Amino acid sequence: MEHLLNRTKGDKVIWGVVIVLSLVSLLAVYSSTSSIAYRLNKGHTEVYLIKQLAFLAAGLVIIYFSHKVNYKIYSNIAVIIFAISVPLLIYTLFFGTELNGGSRWLRLPYVNTTFQTSDLAKLGLFMFLARQLSKMQNDLGNLKRVF
């Protein structure tokens, strides 16, 4: 355990928040899906809990390896994601798949699943905004210049 703590550099508060929210998500999934799982899976109430645990473990592994990457790489990726998301949003507006009364989805070929382009746009916007603010961190007192 101590070896793992030595390898996880970074803000301990953020790591603590991630762990607490992960545990809360397990409780929320189990409490909200146990009756459905009981009916659909012949009394096995842990089916969705095990799925959530697998996704959670995969997510924590992704977070661990993502925090090891140099932040300058994310800065470059932010520009690419931001540039890709704008045409995708326009494409989705005109040619999106309609689900639940809205055409906010794109159907991915060969995978047979849908993708909500606004999620990519949100990620790109947050990353791009963080990139811009880090470039202007010495001028944050001058709000006119920052905006």
N, CA, C and O of each residue as an XYZ file, in Angstrom:
588
protein
N       0.832     -1.197      0.000
C       0.000      0.000      0.000
C       0.874      1.257      0.000
O       0.573      2.229     -0.692
N       1.945      1.229      0.772
C       2.826      2.395      0.832
C       3.527      2.612     -0.500
O       3.785      3.749     -0.895
N       3.837      1.511     -1.197
C       4.458      1.621     -2.524
C       3.516      2.345     -3.491
O       3.952      3.179     -4.286
N       2.219      2.018     -3.416
C       1.235      2.683     -4.269
C       1.117      4.162     -3.921
O       1.004      5.001     -4.815
N       1.144      4.486     -2.648
C       1.068      5.887     -2.232
C       2.285      6.682     -2.696
O       2.159      7.864     -3.015
N       3.446      6.062     -2.738
C       4.637      6.746     -3.220
C       4.580      6.983     -4.728
O       5.151      7.952     -5.228
N       3.899      6.109     -5.443
C       3.819      6.235     -6.900
C       2.742      7.219     -7.348
O       2.804      7.724     -8.469
N       1.761      7.499     -6.500
C       0.688      8.426     -6.865
C       1.042      9.815     -6.378
O       0.695     10.217     -5.267
N       1.723     10.520     -7.215
C       2.036     11.914     -6.916
C       0.788     12.741     -7.197
O      -0.152     12.272     -7.839
N       0.793     13.942     -6.721
C      -0.334     14.817     -6.989
C      -1.037     15.205     -5.712
O      -0.575     14.914     -4.608
N      -2.139     15.854     -5.881
C      -2.910     16.387     -4.775
C      -3.657     15.258     -4.060
O      -4.509     14.599     -4.657
N      -3.342     15.041     -2.804
C      -3.973     13.971     -2.026
C      -5.465     14.241     -1.810
O      -6.252     13.303     -1.687
N      -5.853     15.510     -1.764
C      -7.267     15.846     -1.592
C      -8.062     15.401     -2.816
O      -9.152     14.845     -2.684
N      -7.514     15.645     -4.010
C      -8.214     15.233     -5.230
C      -8.335     13.713     -5.277
O      -9.390     13.183     -5.625
N      -7.258     13.011     -4.928
C      -7.332     11.554     -4.888
C      -8.378     11.091     -3.877
O      -9.111     10.137     -4.136
N      -8.452     11.765     -2.721
C      -9.450     11.417     -1.726
C     -10.864     11.631     -2.230
O     -11.745     10.804     -1.994
N     -11.085     12.741     -2.924
C     -12.411     13.025     -3.488
C     -12.785     11.967     -4.530
O     -13.932     11.524     -4.580
N     -11.830     11.568     -5.353
C     -12.091     10.540     -6.364
C     -12.495      9.232     -5.702
O     -13.445      8.583     -6.139
N     -11.792      8.844     -4.666
C     -12.106      7.589     -3.975
C     -13.469      7.667     -3.298
O     -14.256      6.725     -3.393
N     -13.761      8.769     -2.618
C     -15.053      8.911     -1.941
C     -16.200      8.901     -2.949
O     -17.207      8.225     -2.733
N     -16.057      9.645     -4.048
C     -17.112      9.658     -5.062
C     -17.275      8.290     -5.716
O     -18.385      7.905     -6.084
N     -16.191      7.565     -5.860
C     -16.272      6.210     -6.410
C     -17.076      5.291     -5.495
O     -17.914      4.519     -5.961
N     -16.820      5.377     -4.207
C     -17.569      4.564     -3.252
C     -19.040      4.963     -3.212
O     -19.917      4.104     -3.119
N     -19.312      6.264     -3.283
C     -20.702      6.726     -3.304
C     -21.414      6.219     -4.551
O     -22.593      5.871     -4.491
N     -20.705      6.174     -5.691
C     -21.329      5.674     -6.917
C     -21.691      4.197     -6.780
O     -22.714      3.761     -7.307
N     -20.869      3.432     -6.085
C     -21.206      2.028     -5.855
C     -22.479      1.893     -5.026
O     -23.343      1.068     -5.325
N     -22.583      2.709     -3.986
C     -23.785      2.676     -3.151
C     -25.025      3.103     -3.936
O     -26.091      2.503     -3.804
N     -24.873      4.144     -4.751
C     -26.015      4.638     -5.529
C     -26.478      3.607     -6.545
O     -27.678      3.386     -6.709
N     -25.537      2.980     -7.223
C     -25.908      1.970     -8.221
C     -26.572      0.779     -7.546
O     -27.594      0.288     -8.025
N     -26.011      0.315     -6.457
C     -26.586     -0.853     -5.800
C     -27.980     -0.565     -5.253
O     -28.885     -1.388     -5.394
N     -28.156      0.593     -4.634
C     -29.465      0.886     -4.040
C     -30.523      1.159     -5.098
O     -31.699      0.874     -4.872
N     -30.136      1.703     -6.242
C     -31.145      2.036     -7.243
C     -31.425      0.909     -8.222
O     -32.448      0.948     -8.906
N     -30.565     -0.087     -8.319
C     -30.783     -1.140     -9.306
C     -31.012     -2.517     -8.704
O     -31.214     -3.480     -9.445
N     -30.987     -2.637     -7.395
C     -31.108     -3.976     -6.801
C     -32.454     -4.617     -7.103
O     -32.504     -5.814     -7.383
N     -33.542     -3.864     -7.056
C     -34.856     -4.473     -7.323
C     -35.006     -4.843     -8.797
O     -35.604     -5.872     -9.114
N     -34.474     -4.024     -9.698
C     -34.519     -4.361    -11.124
C     -33.655     -5.584    -11.403
O     -34.059     -6.481    -12.142
N     -32.473     -5.615    -10.815
C     -31.587     -6.762    -11.004
C     -32.211     -8.032    -10.440
O     -32.048     -9.110    -11.013
N     -32.918     -7.917     -9.333
C     -33.573     -9.080     -8.730
C     -34.617     -9.655     -9.681
O     -34.702    -10.870     -9.861
N     -35.425     -8.758    -10.297
C     -36.468     -9.217    -11.221
C     -35.902     -9.773    -12.517
O     -36.360    -10.808    -13.001
N     -34.917     -9.100    -13.080
C     -34.418     -9.481    -14.401
C     -33.381    -10.593    -14.380
O     -33.188    -11.271    -15.389
N     -32.715    -10.791    -13.256
C     -31.619    -11.767    -13.192
C     -31.873    -12.886    -12.194
O     -30.935    -13.421    -11.603
N     -33.117    -13.235    -12.010
C     -33.514    -14.398    -11.200
C     -32.940    -14.362     -9.782
O     -32.422    -15.365     -9.291
N     -33.035    -13.217     -9.136
C     -32.622    -13.102     -7.744
C     -31.199    -12.651     -7.514
O     -30.797    -12.451     -6.368
N     -30.433    -12.488     -8.561
C     -29.058    -12.027     -8.403
C     -29.039    -10.493     -8.408
O     -29.117     -9.866     -9.465
N     -28.936     -9.911     -7.238
C     -29.019     -8.456     -7.132
C     -27.685     -7.761     -7.344
O     -27.637     -6.534     -7.426
N     -26.621     -8.508     -7.432
C     -25.291     -7.906     -7.524
C     -24.806     -7.691     -8.958
O     -23.680     -7.233     -9.150
N     -25.609     -8.003     -9.956
C     -25.162     -7.942    -11.349
C     -24.702     -6.533    -11.720
O     -23.599     -6.351    -12.236
N     -25.543     -5.548    -11.457
C     -25.186     -4.175    -11.823
C     -24.080     -3.623    -10.927
O     -23.288     -2.785    -11.358
N     -24.027     -4.087     -9.699
C     -22.956     -3.673     -8.797
C     -21.600     -4.158     -9.307
O     -20.614     -3.423     -9.260
N     -21.557     -5.388     -9.789
C     -20.304     -5.936    -10.323
C     -19.901     -5.199    -11.600
O     -18.720     -4.922    -11.811
N     -20.882     -4.879    -12.453
C     -20.579     -4.102    -13.663
C     -20.030     -2.730    -13.290
O     -19.040     -2.277    -13.865
N     -20.669     -2.068    -12.329
C     -20.213     -0.753    -11.890
C     -18.815     -0.841    -11.288
O     -17.987      0.045    -11.500
N     -18.557     -1.891    -10.551
C     -17.230     -2.088     -9.954
C     -16.164     -2.279    -11.038
O     -15.047     -1.779    -10.907
N     -16.507     -2.999    -12.100
C     -15.561     -3.192    -13.205
C     -15.290     -1.873    -13.920
O     -14.139     -1.548    -14.212
N     -16.353     -1.107    -14.205
C     -16.167      0.199    -14.839
C     -15.377      1.141    -13.936
O     -14.540      1.911    -14.407
N     -15.648      1.071    -12.654
C     -14.948      1.911    -11.692
C     -13.461      1.565    -11.630
O     -12.615      2.458    -11.588
N     -13.150      0.289    -11.623
C     -11.745     -0.132    -11.615
C     -11.044      0.327    -12.894
O      -9.920      0.825    -12.845
N     -11.709      0.158    -14.036
C     -11.117      0.618    -15.302
C     -10.915      2.128    -15.278
O      -9.888      2.628    -15.737
N     -11.892      2.853    -14.745
C     -11.784      4.305    -14.661
C     -10.637      4.756    -13.765
O      -9.917      5.696    -14.100
N     -10.467      4.090    -12.635
C      -9.369      4.443    -11.734
C      -8.005      4.152    -12.362
O      -7.048      4.898    -12.154
N      -7.924      3.067    -13.128
C      -6.672      2.771    -13.838
C      -6.390      3.845    -14.882
O      -5.251      4.286    -15.036
N      -7.432      4.262    -15.598
C      -7.264      5.331    -16.601
C      -6.838      6.633    -15.928
O      -5.959      7.334    -16.429
N      -7.460      6.958    -14.792
C      -7.089      8.169    -14.062
C      -5.635      8.106    -13.613
O      -4.903      9.090    -13.719
N      -5.222      6.950    -13.113
C      -3.845      6.804    -12.626
C      -2.845      7.049    -13.757
O      -1.895      7.816    -13.601
N      -3.070      6.386    -14.900
C      -2.118      6.556    -15.996
C      -2.235      7.933    -16.649
O      -1.252      8.454    -17.175
N      -3.429      8.526    -16.618
C      -3.601      9.867    -17.183
C      -2.855     10.911    -16.371
O      -2.349     11.886    -16.926
N      -2.784     10.716    -15.070
C      -2.099     11.722    -14.251
C      -0.583     11.614    -14.376
O       0.137     12.512    -13.940
N      -0.094     10.538    -14.960
C       1.339     10.379    -15.199
C       1.805     11.094    -16.473
O       3.003     11.296    -16.674
N       0.843     11.478    -17.339
C       1.172     12.113    -18.611
C       1.525     13.580    -18.370
O       0.915     14.243    -17.531
N       2.493     14.070    -19.098
C       2.905     15.478    -19.000
C       1.732     16.387    -19.414
O       1.061     16.126    -20.412
N       1.502     17.428    -18.655
C       0.364     18.305    -18.915
C       0.479     19.036    -20.251
O      -0.537     19.468    -20.795
N       1.666     19.182    -20.785
C       1.824     19.866    -22.079
C       1.208     19.061    -23.209
O       0.766     19.629    -24.208
N       1.176     17.761    -23.063
C       0.522     16.920    -24.067
C      -0.974     17.183    -24.050
O      -1.598     17.267    -25.108
N      -1.560     17.314    -22.863
C      -2.984     17.643    -22.769
C      -3.282     19.013    -23.363
O      -4.352     19.233    -23.930
N      -2.343     19.921    -23.233
C      -2.514     21.253    -23.801
C      -2.621     21.173    -25.322
O      -3.445     21.860    -25.925
N      -1.803     20.352    -25.930
C      -1.869     20.186    -27.379
C      -3.126     19.435    -27.812
O      -3.725     19.753    -28.839
N      -3.519     18.441    -27.024
C      -4.723     17.673    -27.336
C      -5.964     18.551    -27.220
O      -6.929     18.356    -27.960
N      -5.951     19.517    -26.299
C      -7.103     20.396    -26.099
C      -7.443     21.159    -27.366
O      -8.617     21.308    -27.706
N      -6.432     21.638    -28.063
C      -6.667     22.383    -29.304
C      -7.292     21.468    -30.349
O      -8.206     21.873    -31.068
N      -6.803     20.236    -30.434
C      -7.321     19.284    -31.426
C      -8.774     18.919    -31.119
O      -9.620     18.922    -32.013
N      -9.062     18.605    -29.854
C     -10.434     18.238    -29.475
C     -11.385     19.405    -29.706
O     -12.498     19.219    -30.199
N     -10.945     20.607    -29.349
C     -11.790     21.789    -29.544
C     -12.061     22.010    -31.031
O     -13.184     22.335    -31.416
N     -11.047     21.836    -31.858
C     -11.211     22.045    -33.305
C     -12.086     20.965    -33.936
O     -12.818     21.248    -34.884
N     -12.026     19.745    -33.434
C     -12.846     18.655    -33.973
C     -14.294     18.771    -33.513
O     -15.212     18.443    -34.264
N     -14.505     19.234    -32.288
C     -15.857     19.229    -31.719
C     -16.801     20.211    -32.402
O     -17.996     19.936    -32.507
N     -16.298     21.340    -32.865
C     -17.183     22.330    -33.503
C     -17.803     21.776    -34.788
O     -19.024     21.844    -34.930
N     -17.021     21.228    -35.736
C     -17.667     20.643    -36.918
C     -18.558     19.441    -36.582
O     -19.575     19.220    -37.239
N     -18.177     18.665    -35.561
C     -19.022     17.540    -35.168
C     -20.375     18.004    -34.634
O     -21.397     17.374    -34.906
N     -20.387     19.097    -33.881
C     -21.653     19.635    -33.383
C     -22.536     20.108    -34.532
O     -23.748     19.891    -34.519
N     -21.937     20.744    -35.510
C     -22.701     21.204    -36.678
C     -23.222     20.000    -37.462
O     -24.375     19.995    -37.892
N     -22.397     18.996    -37.648
C     -22.815     17.783    -38.352
C     -23.962     17.098    -37.604
O     -24.921     16.634    -38.222
N     -23.860     17.037    -36.281
C     -24.902     16.409    -35.471
C     -26.219     17.173    -35.574
O     -27.292     16.570    -35.555
N     -26.139     18.482    -35.681
C     -27.350     19.292    -35.803
C     -28.160     18.906    -37.029
O     -29.389     18.860    -36.974
N     -27.488     18.631    -38.125
C     -28.186     18.338    -39.369
C     -28.377     16.845    -39.633
O     -29.389     16.452    -40.214
N     -27.444     16.022    -39.226
C     -27.487     14.606    -39.575
C     -27.484     13.677    -38.366
O     -27.201     12.487    -38.505
N     -27.794     14.199    -37.193
C     -27.750     13.392    -35.979
C     -28.866     12.379    -35.910
O     -29.918     12.553    -36.526
N     -28.634     11.316    -35.157
C     -29.631     10.279    -34.921
C     -30.572     10.757    -33.831
O     -30.138     11.270    -32.799
N     -31.869     10.582    -34.071
C     -32.843     11.047    -33.084
C     -33.099      9.955    -32.055
O     -33.522      8.849    -32.390
N     -32.837     10.283    -30.813
C     -33.108      9.402    -29.682
C     -33.778     10.219    -28.594
O     -33.335     11.323    -28.277
N     -34.833      9.684    -28.027
C     -35.554     10.336    -26.926
C     -35.981     11.759    -27.267
O     -35.926     12.639    -26.409
N     -36.397     11.993    -28.478
C     -36.929     13.289    -28.871
C     -35.904     14.337    -29.240
O     -36.276     15.492    -29.448
N     -34.651     13.996    -29.331
C     -33.629     14.974    -29.702
C     -32.606     14.347    -30.634
O     -32.306     13.157    -30.544
N     -32.077     15.167    -31.529
C     -31.066     14.636    -32.462
C     -29.684     15.094    -32.011
O     -28.993     15.831    -32.716
N     -29.304     14.647    -30.838
C     -28.019     15.044    -30.247
C     -26.977     13.939    -30.357
O     -25.908     14.039    -29.756
N     -27.264     12.916    -31.095
C     -26.422     11.735    -31.103
C     -25.909     11.455    -32.511
O     -26.567     11.771    -33.502
N     -24.732     10.863    -32.579
C     -24.198     10.334    -33.827
C     -24.073      8.826    -33.670
O     -23.588      8.334    -32.651
N     -24.512      8.105    -34.683
C     -24.338      6.652    -34.657
C     -22.967      6.336    -35.228
O     -22.646      6.724    -36.351
N     -22.162      5.630    -34.447
C     -20.819      5.260    -34.874
C     -20.895      4.012    -35.749
O     -21.426      2.989    -35.317
N     -20.373      4.084    -36.972
C     -20.436      2.899    -37.838
C     -19.513      1.792    -37.326
O     -18.503      2.061    -36.677
N     -19.870      0.566    -37.623
C     -19.122     -0.640    -37.270
C     -19.159     -0.963    -35.784
O     -18.908     -2.108    -35.409
N     -19.460     -0.006    -34.934
C     -19.521     -0.263    -33.499
C     -20.965     -0.450    -33.058
O     -21.236     -1.082    -32.037
N     -21.894      0.108    -33.837
C     -23.324      0.054    -33.576
C     -23.680      0.632    -32.209
O     -24.424      0.033    -31.432
N     -23.135      1.795    -31.947
C     -23.458      2.511    -30.724
C     -23.574      3.994    -31.055
O     -23.157      4.433    -32.127
N     -24.133      4.752    -30.142
C     -24.289      6.185    -30.383
C     -23.314      6.963    -29.524
O     -22.830      6.482    -28.499
N     -23.039      8.175    -29.967
C     -22.061      9.034    -29.314
C     -22.654     10.431    -29.246
O     -23.130     10.945    -30.258
N     -22.637     11.047    -28.090
C     -23.172     12.388    -27.922
C     -22.025     13.385    -28.085
O     -21.126     13.462    -27.247
N     -22.075     14.144    -29.179
C     -20.967     15.036    -29.519
C     -20.824     16.192    -28.535
O     -19.742     16.767    -28.420
N     -21.880     16.537    -27.835
C     -21.773     17.628    -26.867
C     -20.852     17.257    -25.711
O     -20.240     18.139    -25.109
N     -20.739     15.966    -25.389
C     -19.803     15.548    -24.340
C     -18.367     15.797    -24.765
O     -17.549     16.242    -23.960
N     -18.055     15.514    -26.023
C     -16.716     15.811    -26.526
C     -16.478     17.316    -26.541
O     -15.382     17.776    -26.222
N     -17.501     18.085    -26.909
C     -17.371     19.540    -26.927
C     -17.150     20.091    -25.522
O     -16.361     21.019    -25.344
N     -17.829     19.538    -24.528
C     -17.616     19.977    -23.138
C     -16.184     19.690    -22.696
O     -15.523     20.546    -22.107
N     -15.715     18.488    -22.984
C     -14.347     18.136    -22.628
C     -13.351     19.065    -23.322
O     -12.419     19.564    -22.692
N     -13.550     19.291    -24.606
C     -12.658     20.175    -25.349
C     -12.697     21.604    -24.835
O     -11.665     22.271    -24.763
N     -13.887     22.073    -24.479
C     -14.022     23.432    -23.976
C     -13.318     23.604    -22.635
O     -12.614     24.593    -22.426
N     -13.504     22.648    -21.725
C     -12.837     22.732    -20.424
C     -11.324     22.666    -20.568
O     -10.596     23.425    -19.929
N     -10.857     21.755    -21.412
C      -9.414     21.624    -21.598
C      -8.830     22.867    -22.253
O      -7.757     23.331    -21.870
N      -9.541     23.407    -23.245
C      -9.049     24.596    -23.940
C      -9.057     25.807    -23.003
O      -8.124     26.609    -23.019
N     -10.102     25.937    -22.194
C     -10.175     27.034    -21.237
C      -9.051     26.929    -20.202
O      -8.437     27.936    -19.851
N      -8.782     25.722    -19.715
C      -7.681     25.535    -18.764
C      -6.349     25.884    -19.419
O      -5.473     26.465    -18.779
N      -6.197     25.533    -20.686
C      -4.968     25.858    -21.422
C      -4.794     27.366    -21.524
O      -3.708     27.889    -21.274
N      -5.861     28.062    -21.892
C      -5.787     29.510    -22.056
C      -5.525     30.209    -20.724
O      -4.735     31.151    -20.659
N      -6.189     29.747    -19.660
C      -5.979     30.364    -18.352
C      -4.567     30.119    -17.845
O      -3.989     30.987    -17.191
N      -4.005     28.961    -18.130
C      -2.631     28.706    -17.685
C      -1.643     29.572    -18.455
O      -0.606     29.956    -17.914
N      -1.951     29.880    -19.704
C      -1.079     30.773    -20.467
C      -1.159     32.203    -19.948
O      -0.193     32.959    -20.057
N      -2.306     32.579    -19.384
C      -2.516     33.948    -18.904
C      -2.436     34.042    -17.389
O      -2.942     35.009    -16.820
N      -1.830     33.088    -16.722
C      -1.871     33.080    -15.257
C      -1.210     34.295    -14.627
O      -1.554     34.655    -13.501
N      -0.286     34.931    -15.302
C       0.336     36.140    -14.760
C      -0.544     37.367    -14.939
O      -0.334     38.377    -14.268
N      -1.533     37.298    -15.841
C      -2.413     38.427    -16.119
C      -3.807     38.250    -15.528
O      -4.716     38.994    -15.898
N      -4.008     37.299    -14.629
C      -5.351     37.032    -14.116
C      -5.923     38.213    -13.332
O      -7.140     38.306    -13.172
N      -5.092     39.094    -12.852
C      -5.581     40.287    -12.170
C      -6.221     41.270    -13.132
O      -7.079     42.055    -12.728
N      -5.822     41.244    -14.399
C      -6.368     42.128    -15.414
C      -7.519     41.414    -16.132
O      -7.313     40.779    -17.166
N      -8.734     41.523    -15.574
C      -9.868     40.801    -16.100
C     -10.230     41.178    -17.523
O     -10.721     40.347    -18.288
N      -9.987     42.435    -17.879
C     -10.295     42.875    -19.242
C      -9.448     42.108    -20.259
O      -9.953     41.696    -21.303
N      -8.177     41.917    -19.959
C      -7.306     41.174    -20.860
C      -7.665     39.690    -20.899
O      -7.634     39.070    -21.962
N      -7.998     39.130    -19.760
C      -8.318     37.711    -19.698
C      -9.574     37.411    -20.511
O      -9.612     36.435    -21.260
N     -10.606     38.252    -20.362
C     -11.840     38.006    -21.117
C     -11.665     38.382    -22.569
O     -12.599     38.243    -23.359
